[in-house]
């Protein structure tokens, strides 16, 4: 099985003391089975850019640009026409059910749908109506 890591999973791993269960789960899966969305890269950059200048900010910026992006190079999934078709279908279905989802989350869900990936997230309830496999390593 292959996995799409939600932003919260990557953010957890850069904490000074990451959650033990999350770290253990990540270490139990072959790196080649782990994927990121370009949306996650954007969310990480946004979070880092909001930090005040510090050594920690410099370290995390270095990690994002020179480690994470390099390590996931061919496993960072772009948003293309097929992703947006899935996104449109997903949002229409949710809206017909009277449910709404933030665009960032629905783009991540659409990516999981397009590539048939299990979404790894702490926010499993946010994605419960998307008809995708979800794994919450915090539980």
Contact map, one row per residue, 1 for C-alpha under 8 A:
1110000000000000000000000000000010000000000000000000000000000000000000000000000000000000000000000000000000000000000011000000000000000000000
1111000000000000000000000000000011100000000000000000000000000000000000000000000000000000000000000000000000000000000011000000000000000000000
1111100000000000000000000000000011100000000000000000000000000000000000000000000000000000000000000000000000000000000011110000000000000000000
0111110000000000000000000000000001111000000000000000000000000000000000000000000000000000000000000000000000000001000011110000000000000000000
0011111011000000000000000000000001111000000000000000000000000000000000000000000000000000000000000000000000000000000000111000000000000000000
0001111111000000000000000000000000010001000000000000000000000000000000000000000000000000000000000000000000010000000000111000000000000000000
0000111111100000000000000000000000000001001100000000000000000000000000000000000000000000000000000000000000000000000000001000000000000000000
0000011111110000000000000000000000000000000000000000000000000000000000000000000000000000000000000000000000000000000000001100000000000000000
0000111111111000000001000000000000000000000000000000000000000000000000000000000000000000000000000000000000000000000000011100000000000000000
0000111111111100000000000000000000000000000000000000000000000000000000000000000000000000000000000000000000000000000000000000000000000000000
0000001111111110000000000000000000000000000100000000000000000000000000000000000000000000000000000000000000000000000000000000000000000000000
0000000111111110011001000000000000000000000000000000000000000000000000000000000000000000000000000000000000000000000000000000000000000000000
0000000011111110011001100000000000000000000000000000000000000000000000000000000000000000000000000000000000000000000000000000000000000000000
0000000001111111010000000000000000000000000000000000000000010000000000000000000000000000000000000000000000000000000000000000000000000000000
0000000000111111110000000000000000000000000000000000000000000000000000000000000000000000000000000000000000000000000000000000000000000000000
0000000000000111110000000000000000000000000000000000000000000000000000000000000000000000000000000000000000000000000000000000000000000000000
0000000000000011111000000000000000000000000000000000000000000000000000000000000000000000000000000000000000000000000000000000000000000000000
0000000000011111111101100000000000000000000000000000000000000000000000000000000000000000000000000000000000000000000000000000000000000000000
0000000000011000111111100000000000000000000000000000000000000000000000000000000000000000000000000000000000000000000000000000000000000000010
0000000000000000011111110000000000000000000000000000000000000000000000000000000000000000000000000000000000000000000000000000000000000000000
0000000000000000001111111000000000000000000000000000000000000000000000000000000000000000000000000000000000000000000000000000000000000000110
0000000010011000011111111100000000000000000000000000000000000000000000000000000000000000000000000000000000000000000000000000000000000000110
0000000000001000011111111110000000000000000000000000000000000000000000000000000000000000000000000000000000000000000000000000000000000000000
0000000000000000000111111111000000000000000000000000000000000000000000000000000000000000000000000000000000000000000000000000000000000000000
0000000000000000000011111111100000000000000000000000000000000000000000000000000000000000000000000000000000000000000000000000000000000000100
0000000000000000000001111111100000000000000000000000000000000000000000000000000000000000000000000000000000000000000000000000000000000000000
0000000000000000000000111111110000000000000000000000000000000000000000000000000000000000000000000000000000000000000000000000000000000000000
0000000000000000000000011111110000000000000000000000000000000000000000000000000000000000000000000000000000000000000000000000000000000000000
0000000000000000000000001111111011000000000000000000000000000000000000000000000000000000000000000000000000000000000000000000000000000000000
0000000000000000000000000011111111000000000000000000000000000000000000000000000000000000000000000000000000000000000000000000000000000000000
0000000000000000000000000000111111000000000000000000000000000000000000000000000000000000000000000000000000000000000000000000000000000000000
0000000000000000000000000000011111100000000000000000000000000000000000000010000000000000000000000000000000000000000000000000000000000000000
1110000000000000000000000000111111100000000000000000000000000000000000000000000000000000000000000000000000000000000000000000000000000000000
0111100000000000000000000000111111110000000000000000000000000000000000000010000000000000000000000000000000000000000000000000000000000000000
0111100000000000000000000000000111111000000000000000000000000000000000010011100000000000000000000000000000000000000000000000000000000000000
0001110000000000000000000000000001111101100000000000000000000000000000010011100000000000000000000000000000000000000000000000000000000000000
0001100000000000000000000000000000111111100000000000000000000000000000000001111000000000000000000000000000010010000000000000000000000000000
0000000000000000000000000000000000011111110000000000000000000000000000000001111000000000000000000000000000000000000000000000000000000000000
0000000000000000000000000000000000001111111000000000000000000000000000000000000000000000000000000000000100110000000000000000000000000000000
0000011000000000000000000000000000011111111100000000000000000000000000000000000000000000000000000000000000000000000000000000000000000000000
0000000000000000000000000000000000011111111110000000000000000000000000000000000000000000000000000000000000000000000000000000000000000000000
0000000000000000000000000000000000000111111111000000000000000000000000000000000000000000000000000000000000000000000000000000000000000000000
0000001000000000000000000000000000000011111111100000000000000000000000000000000000000000000000000000000000000000000000000000000000000000000
0000001000100000000000000000000000000001111111110000000000000001000000000000000000000000000000000000000000000000000000000000000000000000000
0000000000000000000000000000000000000000111111111000000000001001000000000000000000000000000000000000000000000000000000000000000000000000000
0000000000000000000000000000000000000000011111111100000000000000000000000000000000000000000000000000000000000000000000000000000000000000000
0000000000000000000000000000000000000000001111111110000000000000000000000000000000000000000000000000000000000000000000000000000000000000000
0000000000000000000000000000000000000000000111111110000010011000000000000000000000000000000000000000000000000000000000000000000000000000000
0000000000000000000000000000000000000000000011111111000000000000000000000000000000000000000000000000000000000000000000000000000000000000000
0000000000000000000000000000000000000000000001111111000000000000000000000000000000000000000000000000000000000000000000000000000000000000000
0000000000000000000000000000000000000000000000111111100010000000000000000000000000000000000000000000000000000000000000000000000000000000000
0000000000000000000000000000000000000000000000001111110010000000000000000000000000000000000000000000000000000000000000000000000000000000000
0000000000000000000000000000000000000000000000000011111011000000000000000000000000000000000000000000000000000000000000000000000000000000000
0000000000000000000000000000000000000000000000000001111111000000000000000000000000000000000000000000000000000000000000000000000000000000000
0000000000000000000000000000000000000000000000000000111111100000000000000000000000000000000000000000000000000000000000000000000000000000000
0000000000000000000000000000000000000000000000000000011111110000000000000000000000000000000000000000000000000000000000000000000000000000000
0000000000000000000000000000000000000000000000010011111111111000000000000000000000000000000000000000000000000000000000000000000000000000000
0000000000000000000000000000000000000000000000000000111111111100000000000000000000000000000000000000000000000000000000000000000000000000000
0000000000000000000000000000000000000000000000000000001111111110000000000000000000000000000000000000000000000000000000000000000000000000000
0000000000000100000000000000000000000000000000010000000111111111000000000000000000000000000000000000000000000000000000000000000000000000000
0000000000000000000000000000000000000000000010010000000011111111100000000000000000000000000000000000000000000000000000000000000000000000000
0000000000000000000000000000000000000000000000000000000001111111111000000000000000000000000000000000000000000000000000000000000000000000000
0000000000000000000000000000000000000000000000000000000000111111111100000000000000000000000000000000000000000000000000000000000000000000000
0000000000000000000000000000000000000000000110000000000000011111111110000000000000000000000000000000000000000000000000000000000000000000000
0000000000000000000000000000000000000000000000000000000000001111111111000000000000000000000000000000000000000000000000000000000000000000000
0000000000000000000000000000000000000000000000000000000000000111111111000000000000000000000000000000000000000000000000000000000000000000000
0000000000000000000000000000000000000000000000000000000000000111111111100000000000000000000000000000000000000000000000000000000000000000000
0000000000000000000000000000000000000000000000000000000000000011111111110000000000000000000000000000000000000000000000000000000000000000000
0000000000000000000000000000000000000000000000000000000000000001111111111001000000000000000000000000000000000000000000000000000000000000000
0000000000000000000000000000000000000000000000000000000000000000111111111000000000000000000000000000000000000000000000000000000000000000000
0000000000000000000000000000000000000000000000000000000000000000001111111000000000000000000000000000000000000000000000000000000000000000000
0000000000000000000000000000000000110000000000000000000000000000000111111111000000000000000000000000000000000000000000000000000000000000000
0000000000000000000000000000000000000000000000000000000000000000000011111111000000000000000000000000000000000000000000000000000000000000000
0000000000000000000000000000000000000000000000000000000000000000000000011111100000000000000000000000000000000000000000000000000000000000000
0000000000000000000000000000000101110000000000000000000000000000000000011111100000000000000000000000000000000000000000000000000000000000000
0000000000000000000000000000000000111100000000000000000000000000000010011111110000000000000000000000000000000000000000000000000000000000000
0000000000000000000000000000000000111100000000000000000000000000000000000111111000000000000000000000000000000010000000000000000000000000000
0000000000000000000000000000000000001100000000000000000000000000000000000001111100000000000000000000000000000000000000000000000000000000000
0000000000000000000000000000000000001100000000000000000000000000000000000000111111110000000000000000000000000010000000000000000000000000000
0000000000000000000000000000000000000000000000000000000000000000000000000000011111110000000000000000000000000000000000000000000000000000000
0000000000000000000000000000000000000000000000000000000000000000000000000000001111111000000000000000000000000000000000000000000000000000000
0000000000000000000000000000000000000000000000000000000000000000000000000000001111111100000000000000000000000000010000000000000000000000000
0000000000000000000000000000000000000000000000000000000000000000000000000000001111111110000000000000000000100110010000000000000000000000000
0000000000000000000000000000000000000000000000000000000000000000000000000000001111111111000000000000000000100100000000000000000000000000000
0000000000000000000000000000000000000000000000000000000000000000000000000000000011111111100000000000000000000000000000000000000000000000000
0000000000000000000000000000000000000000000000000000000000000000000000000000000001111111110000000000000000000110110000000000000000000000000
0000000000000000000000000000000000000000000000000000000000000000000000000000000000111111111000000000000001101100000000000000000000000000000
0000000000000000000000000000000000000000000000000000000000000000000000000000000000011111111100000000000000000000000000000000000000000000000
0000000000000000000000000000000000000000000000000000000000000000000000000000000000001111111110000000000000000000000000000000000000000000000
0000000000000000000000000000000000000000000000000000000000000000000000000000000000000111111111000000000001000100000000000000000001000000000
0000000000000000000000000000000000000000000000000000000000000000000000000000000000000011111111100001100001000000000000000000000000000000000
0000000000000000000000000000000000000000000000000000000000000000000000000000000000000001111111110000000000000000000000000000000000000000000
0000000000000000000000000000000000000000000000000000000000000000000000000000000000000000111111111000000000000000000000000000000000000000000
0000000000000000000000000000000000000000000000000000000000000000000000000000000000000000011111111111100000000000000000000000000011000000000
0000000000000000000000000000000000000000000000000000000000000000000000000000000000000000001111111111000000000000000000000000000000000000000
0000000000000000000000000000000000000000000000000000000000000000000000000000000000000000000111111110000000000000000000000000000000000000000
0000000000000000000000000000000000000000000000000000000000000000000000000000000000000000000011111110000000000000000000000000000000000000000
0000000000000000000000000000000000000000000000000000000000000000000000000000000000000000000001111111000000000000000000000000000000000000000
0000000000000000000000000000000000000000000000000000000000000000000000000000000000000000000001111111100000000000000000000000000000000000000
0000000000000000000000000000000000000000000000000000000000000000000000000000000000000000001001100111110000000000000000000000000000000000000
0000000000000000000000000000000000000000000000000000000000000000000000000000000000000000001001000011111011000000000000000000010000000000000
0000000000000000000000000000000000000000000000000000000000000000000000000000000000000000000000000001111111000000000000000000000000000000000
0000000000000000000000000000000000000000000000000000000000000000000000000000000000000000000000000000111111100000000000000000000000000000000
0000000000000000000000000000000000000010000000000000000000000000000000000000000000000000000000000000011111110000000000000000000000000000000
0000000000000000000000000000000000000000000000000000000000000000000000000000000000000000000000000000111111111000000000000000001000000000000
0000000000000000000000000000000000000000000000000000000000000000000000000000000000000010011000000000111111111100000000000000000000000000000
0000000000000000000000000000000000000010000000000000000000000000000000000000000000110010000000000000001111111110000000000000000000000000000
0000010000000000000000000000000000001010000000000000000000000000000000000000000000000000000000000000000111111111000000000000000000000000000
0000000000000000000000000000000000000000000000000000000000000000000000000000000000000010000000000000000011111111100000100000001001010000000
0000000000000000000000000000000000000000000000000000000000000000000000000000000000110110010000000000000001111111110000000000000000000000000
0000000000000000000000000000000000001000000000000000000000000000000000000000101000100100000000000000000000111111111010000000000000000000000
0001000000000000000000000000000000000000000000000000000000000000000000000000000000000000000000000000000000011111111111100000000000010000000
0000000000000000000000000000000000000000000000000000000000000000000000000000000000000100000000000000000000001111111110000000000000010000000
0000000000000000000000000000000000000000000000000000000000000000000000000000000001100100000000000000000000000111111110000000000000000000000
0000000000000000000000000000000000000000000000000000000000000000000000000000000000000000000000000000000000000011111110000000000000000000000
0000000000000000000000000000000000000000000000000000000000000000000000000000000000000000000000000000000000000001111111000000000000000000000
1111000000000000000000000000000000000000000000000000000000000000000000000000000000000000000000000000000000000011111111100000000000011000000
1111000000000000000000000000000000000000000000000000000000000000000000000000000000000000000000000000000000000001000111110000000000011110000
0011110000000000000000000000000000000000000000000000000000000000000000000000000000000000000000000000000000001001000011111000000000011110000
0011110010000000000000000000000000000000000000000000000000000000000000000000000000000000000000000000000000000000000001111100000000000111100
0000111110000000000000000000000000000000000000000000000000000000000000000000000000000000000000000000000000000000000000111111000000000111100
0000000110000000000000000000000000000000000000000000000000000000000000000000000000000000000000000000000000000000000000011111000000000001110
0000000000000000000000000000000000000000000000000000000000000000000000000000000000000000000000000000000000000000000000001111111000000001000
0000000000000000000000000000000000000000000000000000000000000000000000000000000000000000000000000000000000000000000000001111111100000111000
0000000000000000000000000000000000000000000000000000000000000000000000000000000000000000000000000000000000000000000000000011111100000000000
0000000000000000000000000000000000000000000000000000000000000000000000000000000000000000000000000000100000000000000000000011111110000000000
0000000000000000000000000000000000000000000000000000000000000000000000000000000000000000000000000000000010001000000000000011111111010100000
0000000000000000000000000000000000000000000000000000000000000000000000000000000000000000000000000000000000000000000000000001111111110100000
0000000000000000000000000000000000000000000000000000000000000000000000000000000000000000000001000000000000000000000000000000011111100000000
0000000000000000000000000000000000000000000000000000000000000000000000000000000000000000010001000000000000001000000000000000001111110000000
0000000000000000000000000000000000000000000000000000000000000000000000000000000000000000000000000000000000000000000000000000000111111000000
0000000000000000000000000000000000000000000000000000000000000000000000000000000000000000000000000000000000001001100011100000001101111100000
0000000000000000000000000000000000000000000000000000000000000000000000000000000000000000000000000000000000000000000011100000000000111110000
0000000000000000000000000000000000000000000000000000000000000000000000000000000000000000000000000000000000000000000001111001001100011111000
0000000000000000000000000000000000000000000000000000000000000000000000000000000000000000000000000000000000000000000001111001000000001111100
0000000000000000000000000000000000000000000000000000000000000000000000000000000000000000000000000000000000000000000000011111000000000111111
0000000000000000000011001000000000000000000000000000000000000000000000000000000000000000000000000000000000000000000000011100000000000011111
0000000000000000001011000000000000000000000000000000000000000000000000000000000000000000000000000000000000000000000000000100000000000001111
0000000000000000000000000000000000000000000000000000000000000000000000000000000000000000000000000000000000000000000000000000000000000001111
